């Protein structure tokens, strides 16, 4: 499991150590690569969670990994979201204006028709007056139809733009919460669902179980079969966790550690789910694609804690983390869940 680097106060010390990482891992000192190393040394939690395993356990960091982390955590997604939100708000205002114009055009036609009816009722009807009134109504109707056609064209264009902006905004928000390797949620995604769980407990008395899942002997896989194989194992585990827990928020906390939030506080149900996850991987042998070399079975340890009334996100996570370590200390490939409420 990743450990945090010590946070430093001196920008000079941070910069010097960041350059040290550039040299140690032979990564090019481009602005994006250097910024990731700087943020890592500075102590940015999201970058530490995703990078510390490669730095401390695997002892190998790829440029692609650094570039992905830069896109995810260093590019100011919030600025992009702000711009998109402002554009969306502007387009919605334009859409409202078009609808109001169409309503006003309809009211105007109605007024002109009423005026024509009053004229016919109050003055002696002659062939000429009837013809003039009919011509006036026909002209008003044609004008109205032209206005409606123009407004409908504007309305369709504006609606299309609103839909495109909404899609872009949703994709941008999703990207900032997605782990680039596994497409699971990242640390921000995890924090969001922790807050949602606390809210559900407080407002609806709906409590959850937090399962922390950590691969056993993952360093051995990287050392024996290479880092590319290690990444594939992480992706495989992520895909199977999604299959085994389709209705639960799943996040990669960094390295080979995952978090699953079960929307249930039933101990038996949580135990069955955790046992099924452990058993599935322990009973499924893997082979390397291409060579067919036997990779063995993936063993993992799971610790789980039930959310309590007096919990905050930190206390809930700490209890689950302690149980995960108990599962590790019990010989690994095991499950430890708390029973008490």
C-alpha positions as YAML, in Angstrom:
chain: A
units: angstrom
residues:
- id: 1
  name: UNK
  ca: [0.00, 0.00, 0.00]
- id: 2
  name: UNK
  ca: [1.31, 3.48, -0.84]
- id: 3
  name: UNK
  ca: [2.90, 5.65, 1.78]
- id: 4
  name: UNK
  ca: [2.95, 9.42, 1.70]
- id: 5
  name: UNK
  ca: [6.14, 11.33, 1.22]
- id: 6
  name: UNK
  ca: [6.87, 13.96, 3.84]
- id: 7
  name: UNK
  ca: [5.50, 17.37, 2.93]
- id: 8
  name: UNK
  ca: [8.17, 20.06, 2.67]
- id: 9
  name: UNK
  ca: [7.84, 23.77, 3.23]
- id: 10
  name: UNK
  ca: [10.76, 25.04, 1.19]
- id: 11
  name: UNK
  ca: [10.08, 25.34, -2.56]
- id: 12
  name: UNK
  ca: [13.84, 25.01, -3.12]
- id: 13
  name: UNK
  ca: [13.92, 21.66, -1.27]
- id: 14
  name: UNK
  ca: [10.86, 20.45, -3.22]
- id: 15
  name: UNK
  ca: [12.39, 21.50, -6.54]
- id: 16
  name: UNK
  ca: [15.74, 19.85, -5.74]
- id: 17
  name: UNK
  ca: [14.12, 16.53, -4.79]
- id: 18
  name: UNK
  ca: [11.81, 16.66, -7.80]
- id: 19
  name: UNK
  ca: [14.83, 17.01, -10.07]
- id: 20
  name: UNK
  ca: [16.39, 14.11, -8.18]
- id: 21
  name: UNK
  ca: [13.42, 11.93, -9.16]
- id: 22
  name: UNK
  ca: [13.75, 13.09, -12.77]
- id: 23
  name: UNK
  ca: [17.33, 11.84, -12.80]
- id: 24
  name: UNK
  ca: [16.77, 8.66, -10.76]
- id: 25
  name: UNK
  ca: [13.96, 7.38, -12.96]
- id: 26
  name: UNK
  ca: [15.46, 8.79, -16.17]
- id: 27
  name: UNK
  ca: [12.33, 10.68, -17.13]
- id: 28
  name: UNK
  ca: [12.74, 13.70, -19.42]
- id: 29
  name: UNK
  ca: [12.58, 17.05, -17.60]
- id: 30
  name: UNK
  ca: [9.66, 18.36, -19.65]
- id: 31
  name: UNK
  ca: [7.35, 20.88, -17.93]
- id: 32
  name: UNK
  ca: [4.56, 18.31, -17.47]
- id: 33
  name: UNK
  ca: [6.86, 15.56, -16.15]
- id: 34
  name: UNK
  ca: [8.64, 17.95, -13.81]
- id: 35
  name: UNK
  ca: [5.33, 19.32, -12.47]
- id: 36
  name: UNK
  ca: [4.14, 15.81, -11.56]
- id: 37
  name: UNK
  ca: [7.39, 15.12, -9.69]
- id: 38
  name: UNK
  ca: [7.14, 18.49, -7.97]
- id: 39
  name: UNK
  ca: [3.55, 17.80, -6.85]
- id: 40
  name: UNK
  ca: [4.56, 14.32, -5.70]
- id: 41
  name: UNK
  ca: [7.35, 15.67, -3.50]
- id: 42
  name: UNK
  ca: [5.13, 18.54, -2.36]
- id: 43
  name: UNK
  ca: [2.65, 16.00, -1.01]
- id: 44
  name: UNK
  ca: [-0.43, 16.15, -3.27]
- id: 45
  name: UNK
  ca: [-2.49, 13.20, -2.05]
- id: 46
  name: UNK
  ca: [-3.96, 12.14, -5.42]
- id: 47
  name: UNK
  ca: [-0.55, 12.00, -7.08]
- id: 48
  name: UNK
  ca: [1.02, 10.22, -4.10]
- id: 49
  name: UNK
  ca: [-1.76, 7.61, -4.14]
- id: 50
  name: UNK
  ca: [-1.18, 6.83, -7.82]
- id: 51
  name: UNK
  ca: [2.60, 7.14, -7.98]
- id: 52
  name: UNK
  ca: [4.10, 6.00, -4.67]
- id: 53
  name: UNK
  ca: [3.71, 2.29, -5.46]
- id: 54
  name: UNK
  ca: [5.74, 2.67, -8.66]
- id: 55
  name: UNK
  ca: [8.35, 4.78, -6.85]
- id: 56
  name: UNK
  ca: [8.72, 2.83, -3.62]
- id: 57
  name: UNK
  ca: [7.82, -0.77, -4.50]
- id: 58
  name: UNK
  ca: [8.32, -1.23, -8.23]
- id: 59
  name: UNK
  ca: [11.17, 1.30, -8.51]
- id: 60
  name: UNK
  ca: [10.18, 2.11, -12.09]
- id: 61
  name: UNK
  ca: [8.14, 5.02, -13.46]
- id: 62
  name: UNK
  ca: [7.14, 5.42, -17.10]
- id: 63
  name: UNK
  ca: [6.80, 8.71, -18.95]
- id: 64
  name: UNK
  ca: [3.32, 7.67, -20.04]
- id: 65
  name: UNK
  ca: [2.26, 7.27, -16.40]
- id: 66
  name: UNK
  ca: [3.57, 10.74, -15.57]
- id: 67
  name: UNK
  ca: [1.83, 12.29, -18.58]
- id: 68
  name: UNK
  ca: [-1.46, 10.65, -17.59]
- id: 69
  name: UNK
  ca: [-1.12, 11.93, -14.02]
- id: 70
  name: UNK
  ca: [-0.35, 15.41, -15.33]
- id: 71
  name: UNK
  ca: [-3.50, 15.43, -17.46]
- id: 72
  name: UNK
  ca: [-5.59, 14.17, -14.58]
- id: 73
  name: UNK
  ca: [-4.26, 16.14, -11.63]
- id: 74
  name: UNK
  ca: [-2.18, 19.06, -12.87]
- id: 75
  name: UNK
  ca: [-4.23, 20.41, -15.77]
- id: 76
  name: UNK
  ca: [-6.83, 22.72, -14.31]
- id: 77
  name: UNK
  ca: [-10.00, 20.80, -15.11]
- id: 78
  name: UNK
  ca: [-11.92, 23.14, -12.85]
- id: 79
  name: UNK
  ca: [-11.14, 26.05, -15.19]
- id: 80
  name: UNK
  ca: [-12.41, 24.02, -18.13]
- id: 81
  name: UNK
  ca: [-15.56, 23.12, -16.24]
- id: 82
  name: UNK
  ca: [-16.11, 26.78, -15.34]
- id: 83
  name: UNK
  ca: [-15.85, 27.81, -18.99]
- id: 84
  name: UNK
  ca: [-18.21, 25.04, -20.07]
- id: 85
  name: UNK
  ca: [-20.68, 25.92, -17.34]
- id: 86
  name: UNK
  ca: [-20.63, 29.58, -18.35]
- id: 87
  name: UNK
  ca: [-21.16, 28.67, -22.02]
- id: 88
  name: UNK
  ca: [-24.01, 26.37, -21.05]
- id: 89
  name: UNK
  ca: [-25.64, 29.06, -18.93]
- id: 90
  name: UNK
  ca: [-25.31, 31.56, -21.78]
- id: 91
  name: UNK
  ca: [-26.86, 29.15, -24.25]
- id: 92
  name: UNK
  ca: [-29.71, 28.38, -21.87]
- id: 93
  name: UNK
  ca: [-30.40, 32.12, -21.61]
- id: 94
  name: UNK
  ca: [-30.45, 32.31, -25.40]
- id: 95
  name: UNK
  ca: [-32.83, 29.35, -25.51]
- id: 96
  name: UNK
  ca: [-35.17, 31.05, -23.07]
- id: 97
  name: UNK
  ca: [-35.09, 34.22, -25.17]
- id: 98
  name: UNK
  ca: [-36.08, 32.25, -28.29]
- id: 99
  name: UNK
  ca: [-39.00, 30.64, -26.50]
- id: 100
  name: UNK
  ca: [-40.18, 34.02, -25.21]
- id: 101
  name: UNK
  ca: [-39.97, 35.46, -28.74]
- id: 102
  name: UNK
  ca: [-42.09, 32.60, -30.05]
- id: 103
  name: UNK
  ca: [-44.67, 33.18, -27.32]
- id: 104
  name: UNK
  ca: [-44.75, 36.93, -28.06]
- id: 105
  name: UNK
  ca: [-45.22, 36.25, -31.78]
- id: 106
  name: UNK
  ca: [-48.19, 34.03, -30.96]
- id: 107
  name: UNK
  ca: [-49.69, 36.71, -28.71]
- id: 108
  name: UNK
  ca: [-49.26, 39.30, -31.46]
- id: 109
  name: UNK
  ca: [-51.10, 37.13, -33.99]
- id: 110
  name: UNK
  ca: [-53.88, 36.55, -31.48]
- id: 111
  name: UNK
  ca: [-54.24, 40.30, -30.89]
- id: 112
  name: UNK
  ca: [-54.43, 41.02, -34.62]
- id: 113
  name: UNK
  ca: [-57.09, 38.34, -35.11]
- id: 114
  name: UNK
  ca: [-59.11, 39.74, -32.21]
- id: 115
  name: UNK
  ca: [-58.80, 43.23, -33.67]
- id: 116
  name: UNK
  ca: [-60.08, 42.00, -37.05]
- id: 117
  name: UNK
  ca: [-63.06, 40.29, -35.43]
- id: 118
  name: UNK
  ca: [-63.94, 43.46, -33.50]
- id: 119
  name: UNK
  ca: [-63.72, 45.51, -36.70]
- id: 120
  name: UNK
  ca: [-66.14, 43.21, -38.48]
- id: 121
  name: UNK
  ca: [-68.55, 43.28, -35.56]
- id: 122
  name: UNK
  ca: [-68.56, 47.05, -35.08]
- id: 123
  name: UNK
  ca: [-68.77, 48.25, -38.69]
- id: 124
  name: UNK
  ca: [-71.28, 47.36, -41.39]
- id: 125
  name: UNK
  ca: [-69.93, 44.41, -43.29]
- id: 126
  name: UNK
  ca: [-69.31, 45.09, -46.94]
- id: 127
  name: UNK
  ca: [-67.57, 42.99, -49.52]
- id: 128
  name: UNK
  ca: [-64.65, 45.42, -49.49]
- id: 129
  name: UNK
  ca: [-64.31, 45.53, -45.68]
- id: 130
  name: UNK
  ca: [-64.51, 41.75, -45.48]
- id: 131
  name: UNK
  ca: [-61.84, 41.42, -48.18]
- id: 132
  name: UNK
  ca: [-59.59, 43.96, -46.45]
- id: 133
  name: UNK
  ca: [-60.00, 42.22, -43.09]
- id: 134
  name: UNK
  ca: [-59.31, 38.82, -44.65]
- id: 135
  name: UNK
  ca: [-56.20, 40.18, -46.37]
- id: 136
  name: UNK
  ca: [-54.96, 41.66, -43.10]
- id: 137
  name: UNK
  ca: [-55.46, 38.37, -41.28]
- id: 138
  name: UNK
  ca: [-53.75, 36.45, -44.10]
- id: 139
  name: UNK
  ca: [-50.76, 38.81, -43.99]
- id: 140
  name: UNK
  ca: [-50.53, 38.50, -40.21]
- id: 141
  name: UNK
  ca: [-50.76, 34.73, -40.48]
- id: 142
  name: UNK
  ca: [-48.01, 34.56, -43.13]
- id: 143
  name: UNK
  ca: [-45.79, 36.81, -41.03]
- id: 144
  name: UNK
  ca: [-46.42, 34.64, -38.00]
- id: 145
  name: UNK
  ca: [-45.58, 31.47, -39.94]
- id: 146
  name: UNK
  ca: [-42.29, 33.00, -41.11]
- id: 147
  name: UNK
  ca: [-41.43, 34.00, -37.54]
- id: 148
  name: UNK
  ca: [-42.26, 30.53, -36.25]
- id: 149
  name: UNK
  ca: [-40.09, 28.86, -38.91]
- id: 150
  name: UNK
  ca: [-37.15, 31.14, -38.08]
- id: 151
  name: UNK
  ca: [-37.62, 30.64, -34.35]
- id: 152
  name: UNK
  ca: [-37.85, 26.86, -34.78]
- id: 153
  name: UNK
  ca: [-34.57, 26.86, -36.71]
- id: 154
  name: UNK
  ca: [-32.92, 28.91, -33.96]
- id: 155
  name: UNK
  ca: [-34.50, 26.69, -31.30]
- id: 156
  name: UNK
  ca: [-33.18, 23.48, -32.88]
- id: 157
  name: UNK
  ca: [-29.68, 24.95, -33.24]
- id: 158
  name: UNK
  ca: [-29.69, 26.18, -29.65]
- id: 159
  name: UNK
  ca: [-30.99, 22.86, -28.32]
- id: 160
  name: UNK
  ca: [-28.24, 20.99, -30.18]
- id: 161
  name: UNK
  ca: [-25.62, 23.31, -28.74]
- id: 162
  name: UNK
  ca: [-27.01, 22.90, -25.21]
- id: 163
  name: UNK
  ca: [-26.93, 19.10, -25.56]
- id: 164
  name: UNK
  ca: [-23.34, 19.18, -26.87]
- id: 165
  name: UNK
  ca: [-22.20, 21.47, -24.05]
- id: 166
  name: UNK
  ca: [-23.94, 19.31, -21.44]
- id: 167
  name: UNK
  ca: [-22.26, 16.18, -22.82]
- id: 168
  name: UNK
  ca: [-18.87, 17.88, -22.84]
- id: 169
  name: UNK
  ca: [-19.35, 19.11, -19.28]
- id: 170
  name: UNK
  ca: [-20.36, 15.64, -18.06]
- id: 171
  name: UNK
  ca: [-17.38, 14.05, -19.80]
- id: 172
  name: UNK
  ca: [-15.02, 16.62, -18.29]
- id: 173
  name: UNK
  ca: [-16.37, 16.01, -14.79]
- id: 174
  name: UNK
  ca: [-16.14, 12.24, -15.27]
- id: 175
  name: UNK
  ca: [-12.53, 12.46, -16.49]
- id: 176
  name: UNK
  ca: [-11.33, 14.17, -13.32]
- id: 177
  name: UNK
  ca: [-12.75, 11.28, -11.25]
- id: 178
  name: UNK
  ca: [-11.40, 8.39, -13.37]
- id: 179
  name: UNK
  ca: [-8.23, 6.36, -12.86]
- id: 180
  name: UNK
  ca: [-6.45, 6.37, -16.25]
- id: 181
  name: UNK
  ca: [-5.14, 2.79, -16.04]
- id: 182
  name: UNK
  ca: [-8.29, 0.95, -14.94]
- id: 183
  name: UNK
  ca: [-11.14, 3.34, -15.78]
- id: 184
  name: UNK
  ca: [-12.37, 2.85, -12.23]
- id: 185
  name: UNK
  ca: [-12.92, 5.82, -9.99]
- id: 186
  name: UNK
  ca: [-9.84, 7.48, -8.51]
- id: 187
  name: UNK
  ca: [-9.24, 9.02, -5.08]
- id: 188
  name: UNK
  ca: [-11.58, 11.94, -5.84]
- id: 189
  name: UNK
  ca: [-14.27, 9.49, -6.88]
- id: 190
  name: UNK
  ca: [-13.71, 7.59, -3.62]
- id: 191
  name: UNK
  ca: [-13.94, 10.76, -1.50]
- id: 192
  name: UNK
  ca: [-17.18, 11.74, -3.27]
- id: 193
  name: UNK
  ca: [-18.84, 8.41, -2.53]
- id: 194
  name: UNK
  ca: [-17.62, 8.46, 1.05]
- id: 195
  name: UNK
  ca: [-19.37, 11.82, 1.48]
- id: 196
  name: UNK
  ca: [-22.51, 10.44, -0.17]
- id: 197
  name: UNK
  ca: [-22.47, 7.46, 2.20]
- id: 198
  name: UNK
  ca: [-22.19, 9.75, 5.22]
- id: 199
  name: UNK
  ca: [-25.10, 11.82, 3.90]
- id: 200
  name: UNK
  ca: [-27.29, 8.75, 3.34]
- id: 201
  name: UNK
  ca: [-26.55, 7.57, 6.88]
- id: 202
  name: UNK
  ca: [-27.44, 10.96, 8.35]
- id: 203
  name: UNK
  ca: [-30.56, 11.73, 6.33]
- id: 204
  name: UNK
  ca: [-32.02, 8.28, 5.55]
- id: 205
  name: UNK
  ca: [-30.36, 6.00, 8.16]
- id: 206
  name: UNK
  ca: [-28.88, 3.98, 5.30]
- id: 207
  name: UNK
  ca: [-25.50, 2.59, 6.32]
- id: 208
  name: UNK
  ca: [-22.77, 1.02, 4.20]
- id: 209
  name: UNK
  ca: [-19.79, -1.31, 4.39]
- id: 210
  name: UNK
  ca: [-16.38, -0.13, 3.18]
- id: 211
  name: UNK
  ca: [-14.19, -2.92, 1.78]
- id: 212
  name: UNK
  ca: [-10.49, -2.27, 1.18]
- id: 213
  name: UNK
  ca: [-8.92, -4.77, -1.22]
- id: 214
  name: UNK
  ca: [-5.15, -5.18, -1.58]
- id: 215
  name: UNK
  ca: [-3.27, -7.65, -3.80]
- id: 216
  name: UNK
  ca: [-0.88, -10.00, -2.00]
- id: 217
  name: UNK
  ca: [2.72, -10.22, -3.23]
- id: 218
  name: UNK
  ca: [2.09, -7.83, -6.10]
- id: 219
  name: UNK
  ca: [5.73, -6.70, -6.05]
- id: 220
  name: UNK
  ca: [6.70, -10.27, -6.90]
- id: 221
  name: UNK
  ca: [4.57, -10.11, -10.06]
- id: 222
  name: UNK
  ca: [6.30, -6.92, -11.19]
- id: 223
  name: UNK
  ca: [9.77, -8.23, -10.33]
- id: 224
  name: UNK
  ca: [9.20, -11.60, -12.01]
- id: 225
  name: UNK
  ca: [7.13, -10.77, -15.07]
- id: 226
  name: UNK
  ca: [7.73, -7.05, -15.61]
- id: 227
  name: UNK
  ca: [5.82, -3.85, -15.04]
- id: 228
  name: UNK
  ca: [3.71, -4.16, -18.17]
- id: 229
  name: UNK
  ca: [2.42, -7.48, -16.87]
- id: 230
  name: UNK
  ca: [1.79, -5.84, -13.49]
- id: 231
  name: UNK
  ca: [-0.35, -3.17, -15.15]
- id: 232
  name: UNK
  ca: [-2.33, -5.85, -16.97]
- id: 233
  name: UNK
  ca: [-2.95, -7.66, -13.70]
- id: 234
  name: UNK
  ca: [-4.23, -4.42, -12.14]
- id: 235
  name: UNK
  ca: [-6.54, -3.89, -15.12]
- id: 236
  name: UNK
  ca: [-7.75, -7.49, -14.91]
- id: 237
  name: UNK
  ca: [-8.51, -7.19, -11.19]
- id: 238
  name: UNK
  ca: [-10.36, -3.92, -11.79]
- id: 239
  name: UNK
  ca: [-12.54, -5.43, -14.53]
- id: 240
  name: UNK
  ca: [-13.42, -8.47, -12.41]
- id: 241
  name: UNK
  ca: [-14.24, -6.36, -9.36]
- id: 242
  name: UNK
  ca: [-16.65, -4.40, -11.55]
- id: 243
  name: UNK
  ca: [-18.21, -7.67, -12.68]
- id: 244
  name: UNK
  ca: [-18.47, -9.05, -9.13]
- id: 245
  name: UNK
  ca: [-19.86, -5.81, -7.62]
- id: 246
  name: UNK
  ca: [-21.80, -4.17, -10.47]
- id: 247
  name: UNK
  ca: [-23.94, -1.97, -8.23]
- id: 248
  name: UNK
  ca: [-21.20, -0.70, -5.90]
- id: 249
  name: UNK
  ca: [-18.91, 2.33, -6.32]
- id: 250
  name: UNK
  ca: [-15.37, 0.99, -6.87]
- id: 251
  name: UNK
  ca: [-12.23, 3.13, -6.74]
- id: 252
  name: UNK
  ca: [-8.53, 2.49, -7.22]
- id: 253
  name: UNK
  ca: [-6.79, 4.19, -4.33]
- id: 254
  name: UNK
  ca: [-3.36, 3.79, -5.89]
- id: 255
  name: UNK
  ca: [-0.96, 0.97, -6.69]
- id: 256
  name: UNK
  ca: [-2.70, -2.35, -6.03]
- id: 257
  name: UNK
  ca: [-5.27, -1.12, -3.50]
- id: 258
  name: UNK
  ca: [-8.97, -0.79, -4.28]
- id: 259
  name: UNK
  ca: [-12.02, 0.37, -2.32]
- id: 260
  name: UNK
  ca: [-15.58, -0.92, -2.65]
- id: 261
  name: UNK
  ca: [-18.56, 0.72, -0.94]
- id: 262
  name: UNK
  ca: [-21.40, -1.74, -0.40]
- id: 263
  name: UNK
  ca: [-24.73, 0.03, 0.01]
- id: 264
  name: UNK
  ca: [-25.72, -2.34, 2.78]
- id: 265
  name: UNK
  ca: [-24.91, -2.66, 6.49]
- id: 266
  name: UNK
  ca: [-25.76, -6.36, 6.63]
- id: 267
  name: UNK
  ca: [-22.73, -8.20, 8.02]
- id: 268
  name: UNK
  ca: [-23.63, -11.54, 6.41]
- id: 269
  name: UNK
  ca: [-24.12, -9.93, 3.00]
- id: 270
  name: UNK
  ca: [-20.84, -8.01, 3.24]
- id: 271
  name: UNK
  ca: [-19.01, -11.17, 4.37]
- id: 272
  name: UNK
  ca: [-20.46, -13.19, 1.49]
- id: 273
  name: UNK
  ca: [-19.44, -10.50, -1.02]
- id: 274
  name: UNK
  ca: [-15.89, -10.23, 0.33]
- id: 275
  name: UNK
  ca: [-15.52, -14.02, 0.45]
- id: 276
  name: UNK
  ca: [-16.78, -14.33, -3.12]
- id: 277
  name: UNK
  ca: [-14.23, -11.76, -4.31]
- id: 278
  name: UNK
  ca: [-11.34, -13.49, -2.52]
- id: 279
  name: UNK
  ca: [-12.41, -16.95, -3.69]
- id: 280
  name: UNK
  ca: [-12.91, -15.88, -7.30]
- id: 281
  name: UNK
  ca: [-9.34, -14.66, -7.71]
- id: 282
  name: UNK
  ca: [-7.82, -17.43, -5.59]
- id: 283
  name: UNK
  ca: [-9.42, -20.09, -7.78]
- id: 284
  name: UNK
  ca: [-8.72, -18.54, -11.18]
- id: 285
  name: UNK
  ca: [-5.23, -19.28, -12.58]
- id: 286
  name: UNK
  ca: [-3.85, -16.79, -15.08]
- id: 287
  name: UNK
  ca: [-1.45, -17.15, -17.98]
- id: 288
  name: UNK
  ca: [0.62, -14.54, -19.77]
- id: 289
  name: UNK
  ca: [-0.87, -13.57, -23.09]
- id: 290
  name: UNK
  ca: [1.41, -14.49, -25.98]
- id: 291
  name: UNK
  ca: [3.85, -16.82, -24.20]
- id: 292
  name: UNK
  ca: [1.24, -18.74, -22.23]
- id: 293
  name: UNK
  ca: [3.57, -18.72, -19.21]
- id: 294
  name: UNK
  ca: [1.80, -19.62, -15.98]
- id: 295
  name: UNK
  ca: [1.24, -16.50, -13.89]
- id: 296
  name: UNK
  ca: [-0.50, -18.30, -11.07]
- id: 297
  name: UNK
  ca: [-3.53, -17.23, -9.07]
- id: 298
  name: UNK
  ca: [-4.15, -13.73, -7.74]
- id: 299
  name: UNK
  ca: [-4.43, -13.72, -3.99]
- id: 300
  name: UNK
  ca: [-5.72, -10.71, -2.14]
- id: 301
  name: UNK
  ca: [-6.59, -9.54, 1.35]
- id: 302
  name: UNK
  ca: [-9.75, -7.66, 2.29]
- id: 303
  name: UNK
  ca: [-10.60, -5.54, 5.32]
- id: 304
  name: UNK
  ca: [-14.10, -4.19, 5.87]
- id: 305
  name: UNK
  ca: [-15.73, -1.74, 8.26]
- id: 306
  name: UNK
  ca: [-19.38, -0.82, 8.74]
- id: 307
  name: UNK
  ca: [-20.21, 2.87, 8.86]
- id: 308
  name: UNK
  ca: [-21.22, 3.99, 12.37]
- id: 309
  name: UNK
  ca: [-23.36, 6.89, 13.52]
- id: 310
  name: UNK
  ca: [-20.43, 8.83, 14.95]
- id: 311
  name: UNK
  ca: [-18.09, 8.15, 12.00]
- id: 312
  name: UNK
  ca: [-16.58, 10.64, 9.63]
- id: 313
  name: UNK
  ca: [-14.81, 9.61, 6.45]
- id: 314
  name: UNK
  ca: [-11.41, 9.36, 8.15]
- id: 315
  name: UNK
  ca: [-12.48, 7.21, 11.10]
- id: 316
  name: UNK
  ca: [-14.41, 4.86, 8.82]
- id: 317
  name: UNK
  ca: [-11.43, 4.45, 6.49]
- id: 318
  name: UNK
  ca: [-8.95, 3.95, 9.36]
- id: 319
  name: UNK
  ca: [-10.98, 1.05, 10.81]
- id: 320
  name: UNK
  ca: [-11.23, -0.66, 7.43]
- id: 321
  name: UNK
  ca: [-7.49, -0.11, 6.87]
- id: 322
  name: UNK
  ca: [-6.62, -1.68, 10.23]
- id: 323
  name: UNK
  ca: [-8.72, -4.72, 9.38]
- id: 324
  name: UNK
  ca: [-6.95, -4.97, 6.04]
- id: 325
  name: UNK
  ca: [-3.62, -5.11, 7.87]
- id: 326
  name: UNK
  ca: [-5.05, -7.77, 10.18]
- id: 327
  name: UNK
  ca: [-5.95, -9.83, 7.10]
- id: 328
  name: UNK
  ca: [-2.37, -9.38, 5.85]
- id: 329
  name: UNK
  ca: [-0.90, -10.36, 9.21]
- id: 330
  name: UNK
  ca: [-3.17, -13.41, 9.42]
- id: 331
  name: UNK
  ca: [-1.33, -14.95, 6.48]
- id: 332
  name: UNK
  ca: [-2.82, -12.97, 3.55]
- id: 333
  name: UNK
  ca: [-5.43, -14.30, 1.12]
- id: 334
  name: UNK
  ca: [-8.02, -13.69, 3.82]
- id: 335
  name: UNK
  ca: [-10.96, -11.50, 4.83]
- id: 336
  name: UNK
  ca: [-11.42, -9.51, 8.04]
- id: 337
  name: UNK
  ca: [-14.72, -7.68, 8.60]
- id: 338
  name: UNK
  ca: [-15.97, -6.04, 11.77]
- id: 339
  name: UNK
  ca: [-19.18, -7.43, 13.18]
- id: 340
  name: UNK
  ca: [-20.03, -4.89, 15.88]
- id: 341
  name: UNK
  ca: [-22.13, -1.79, 15.30]
...
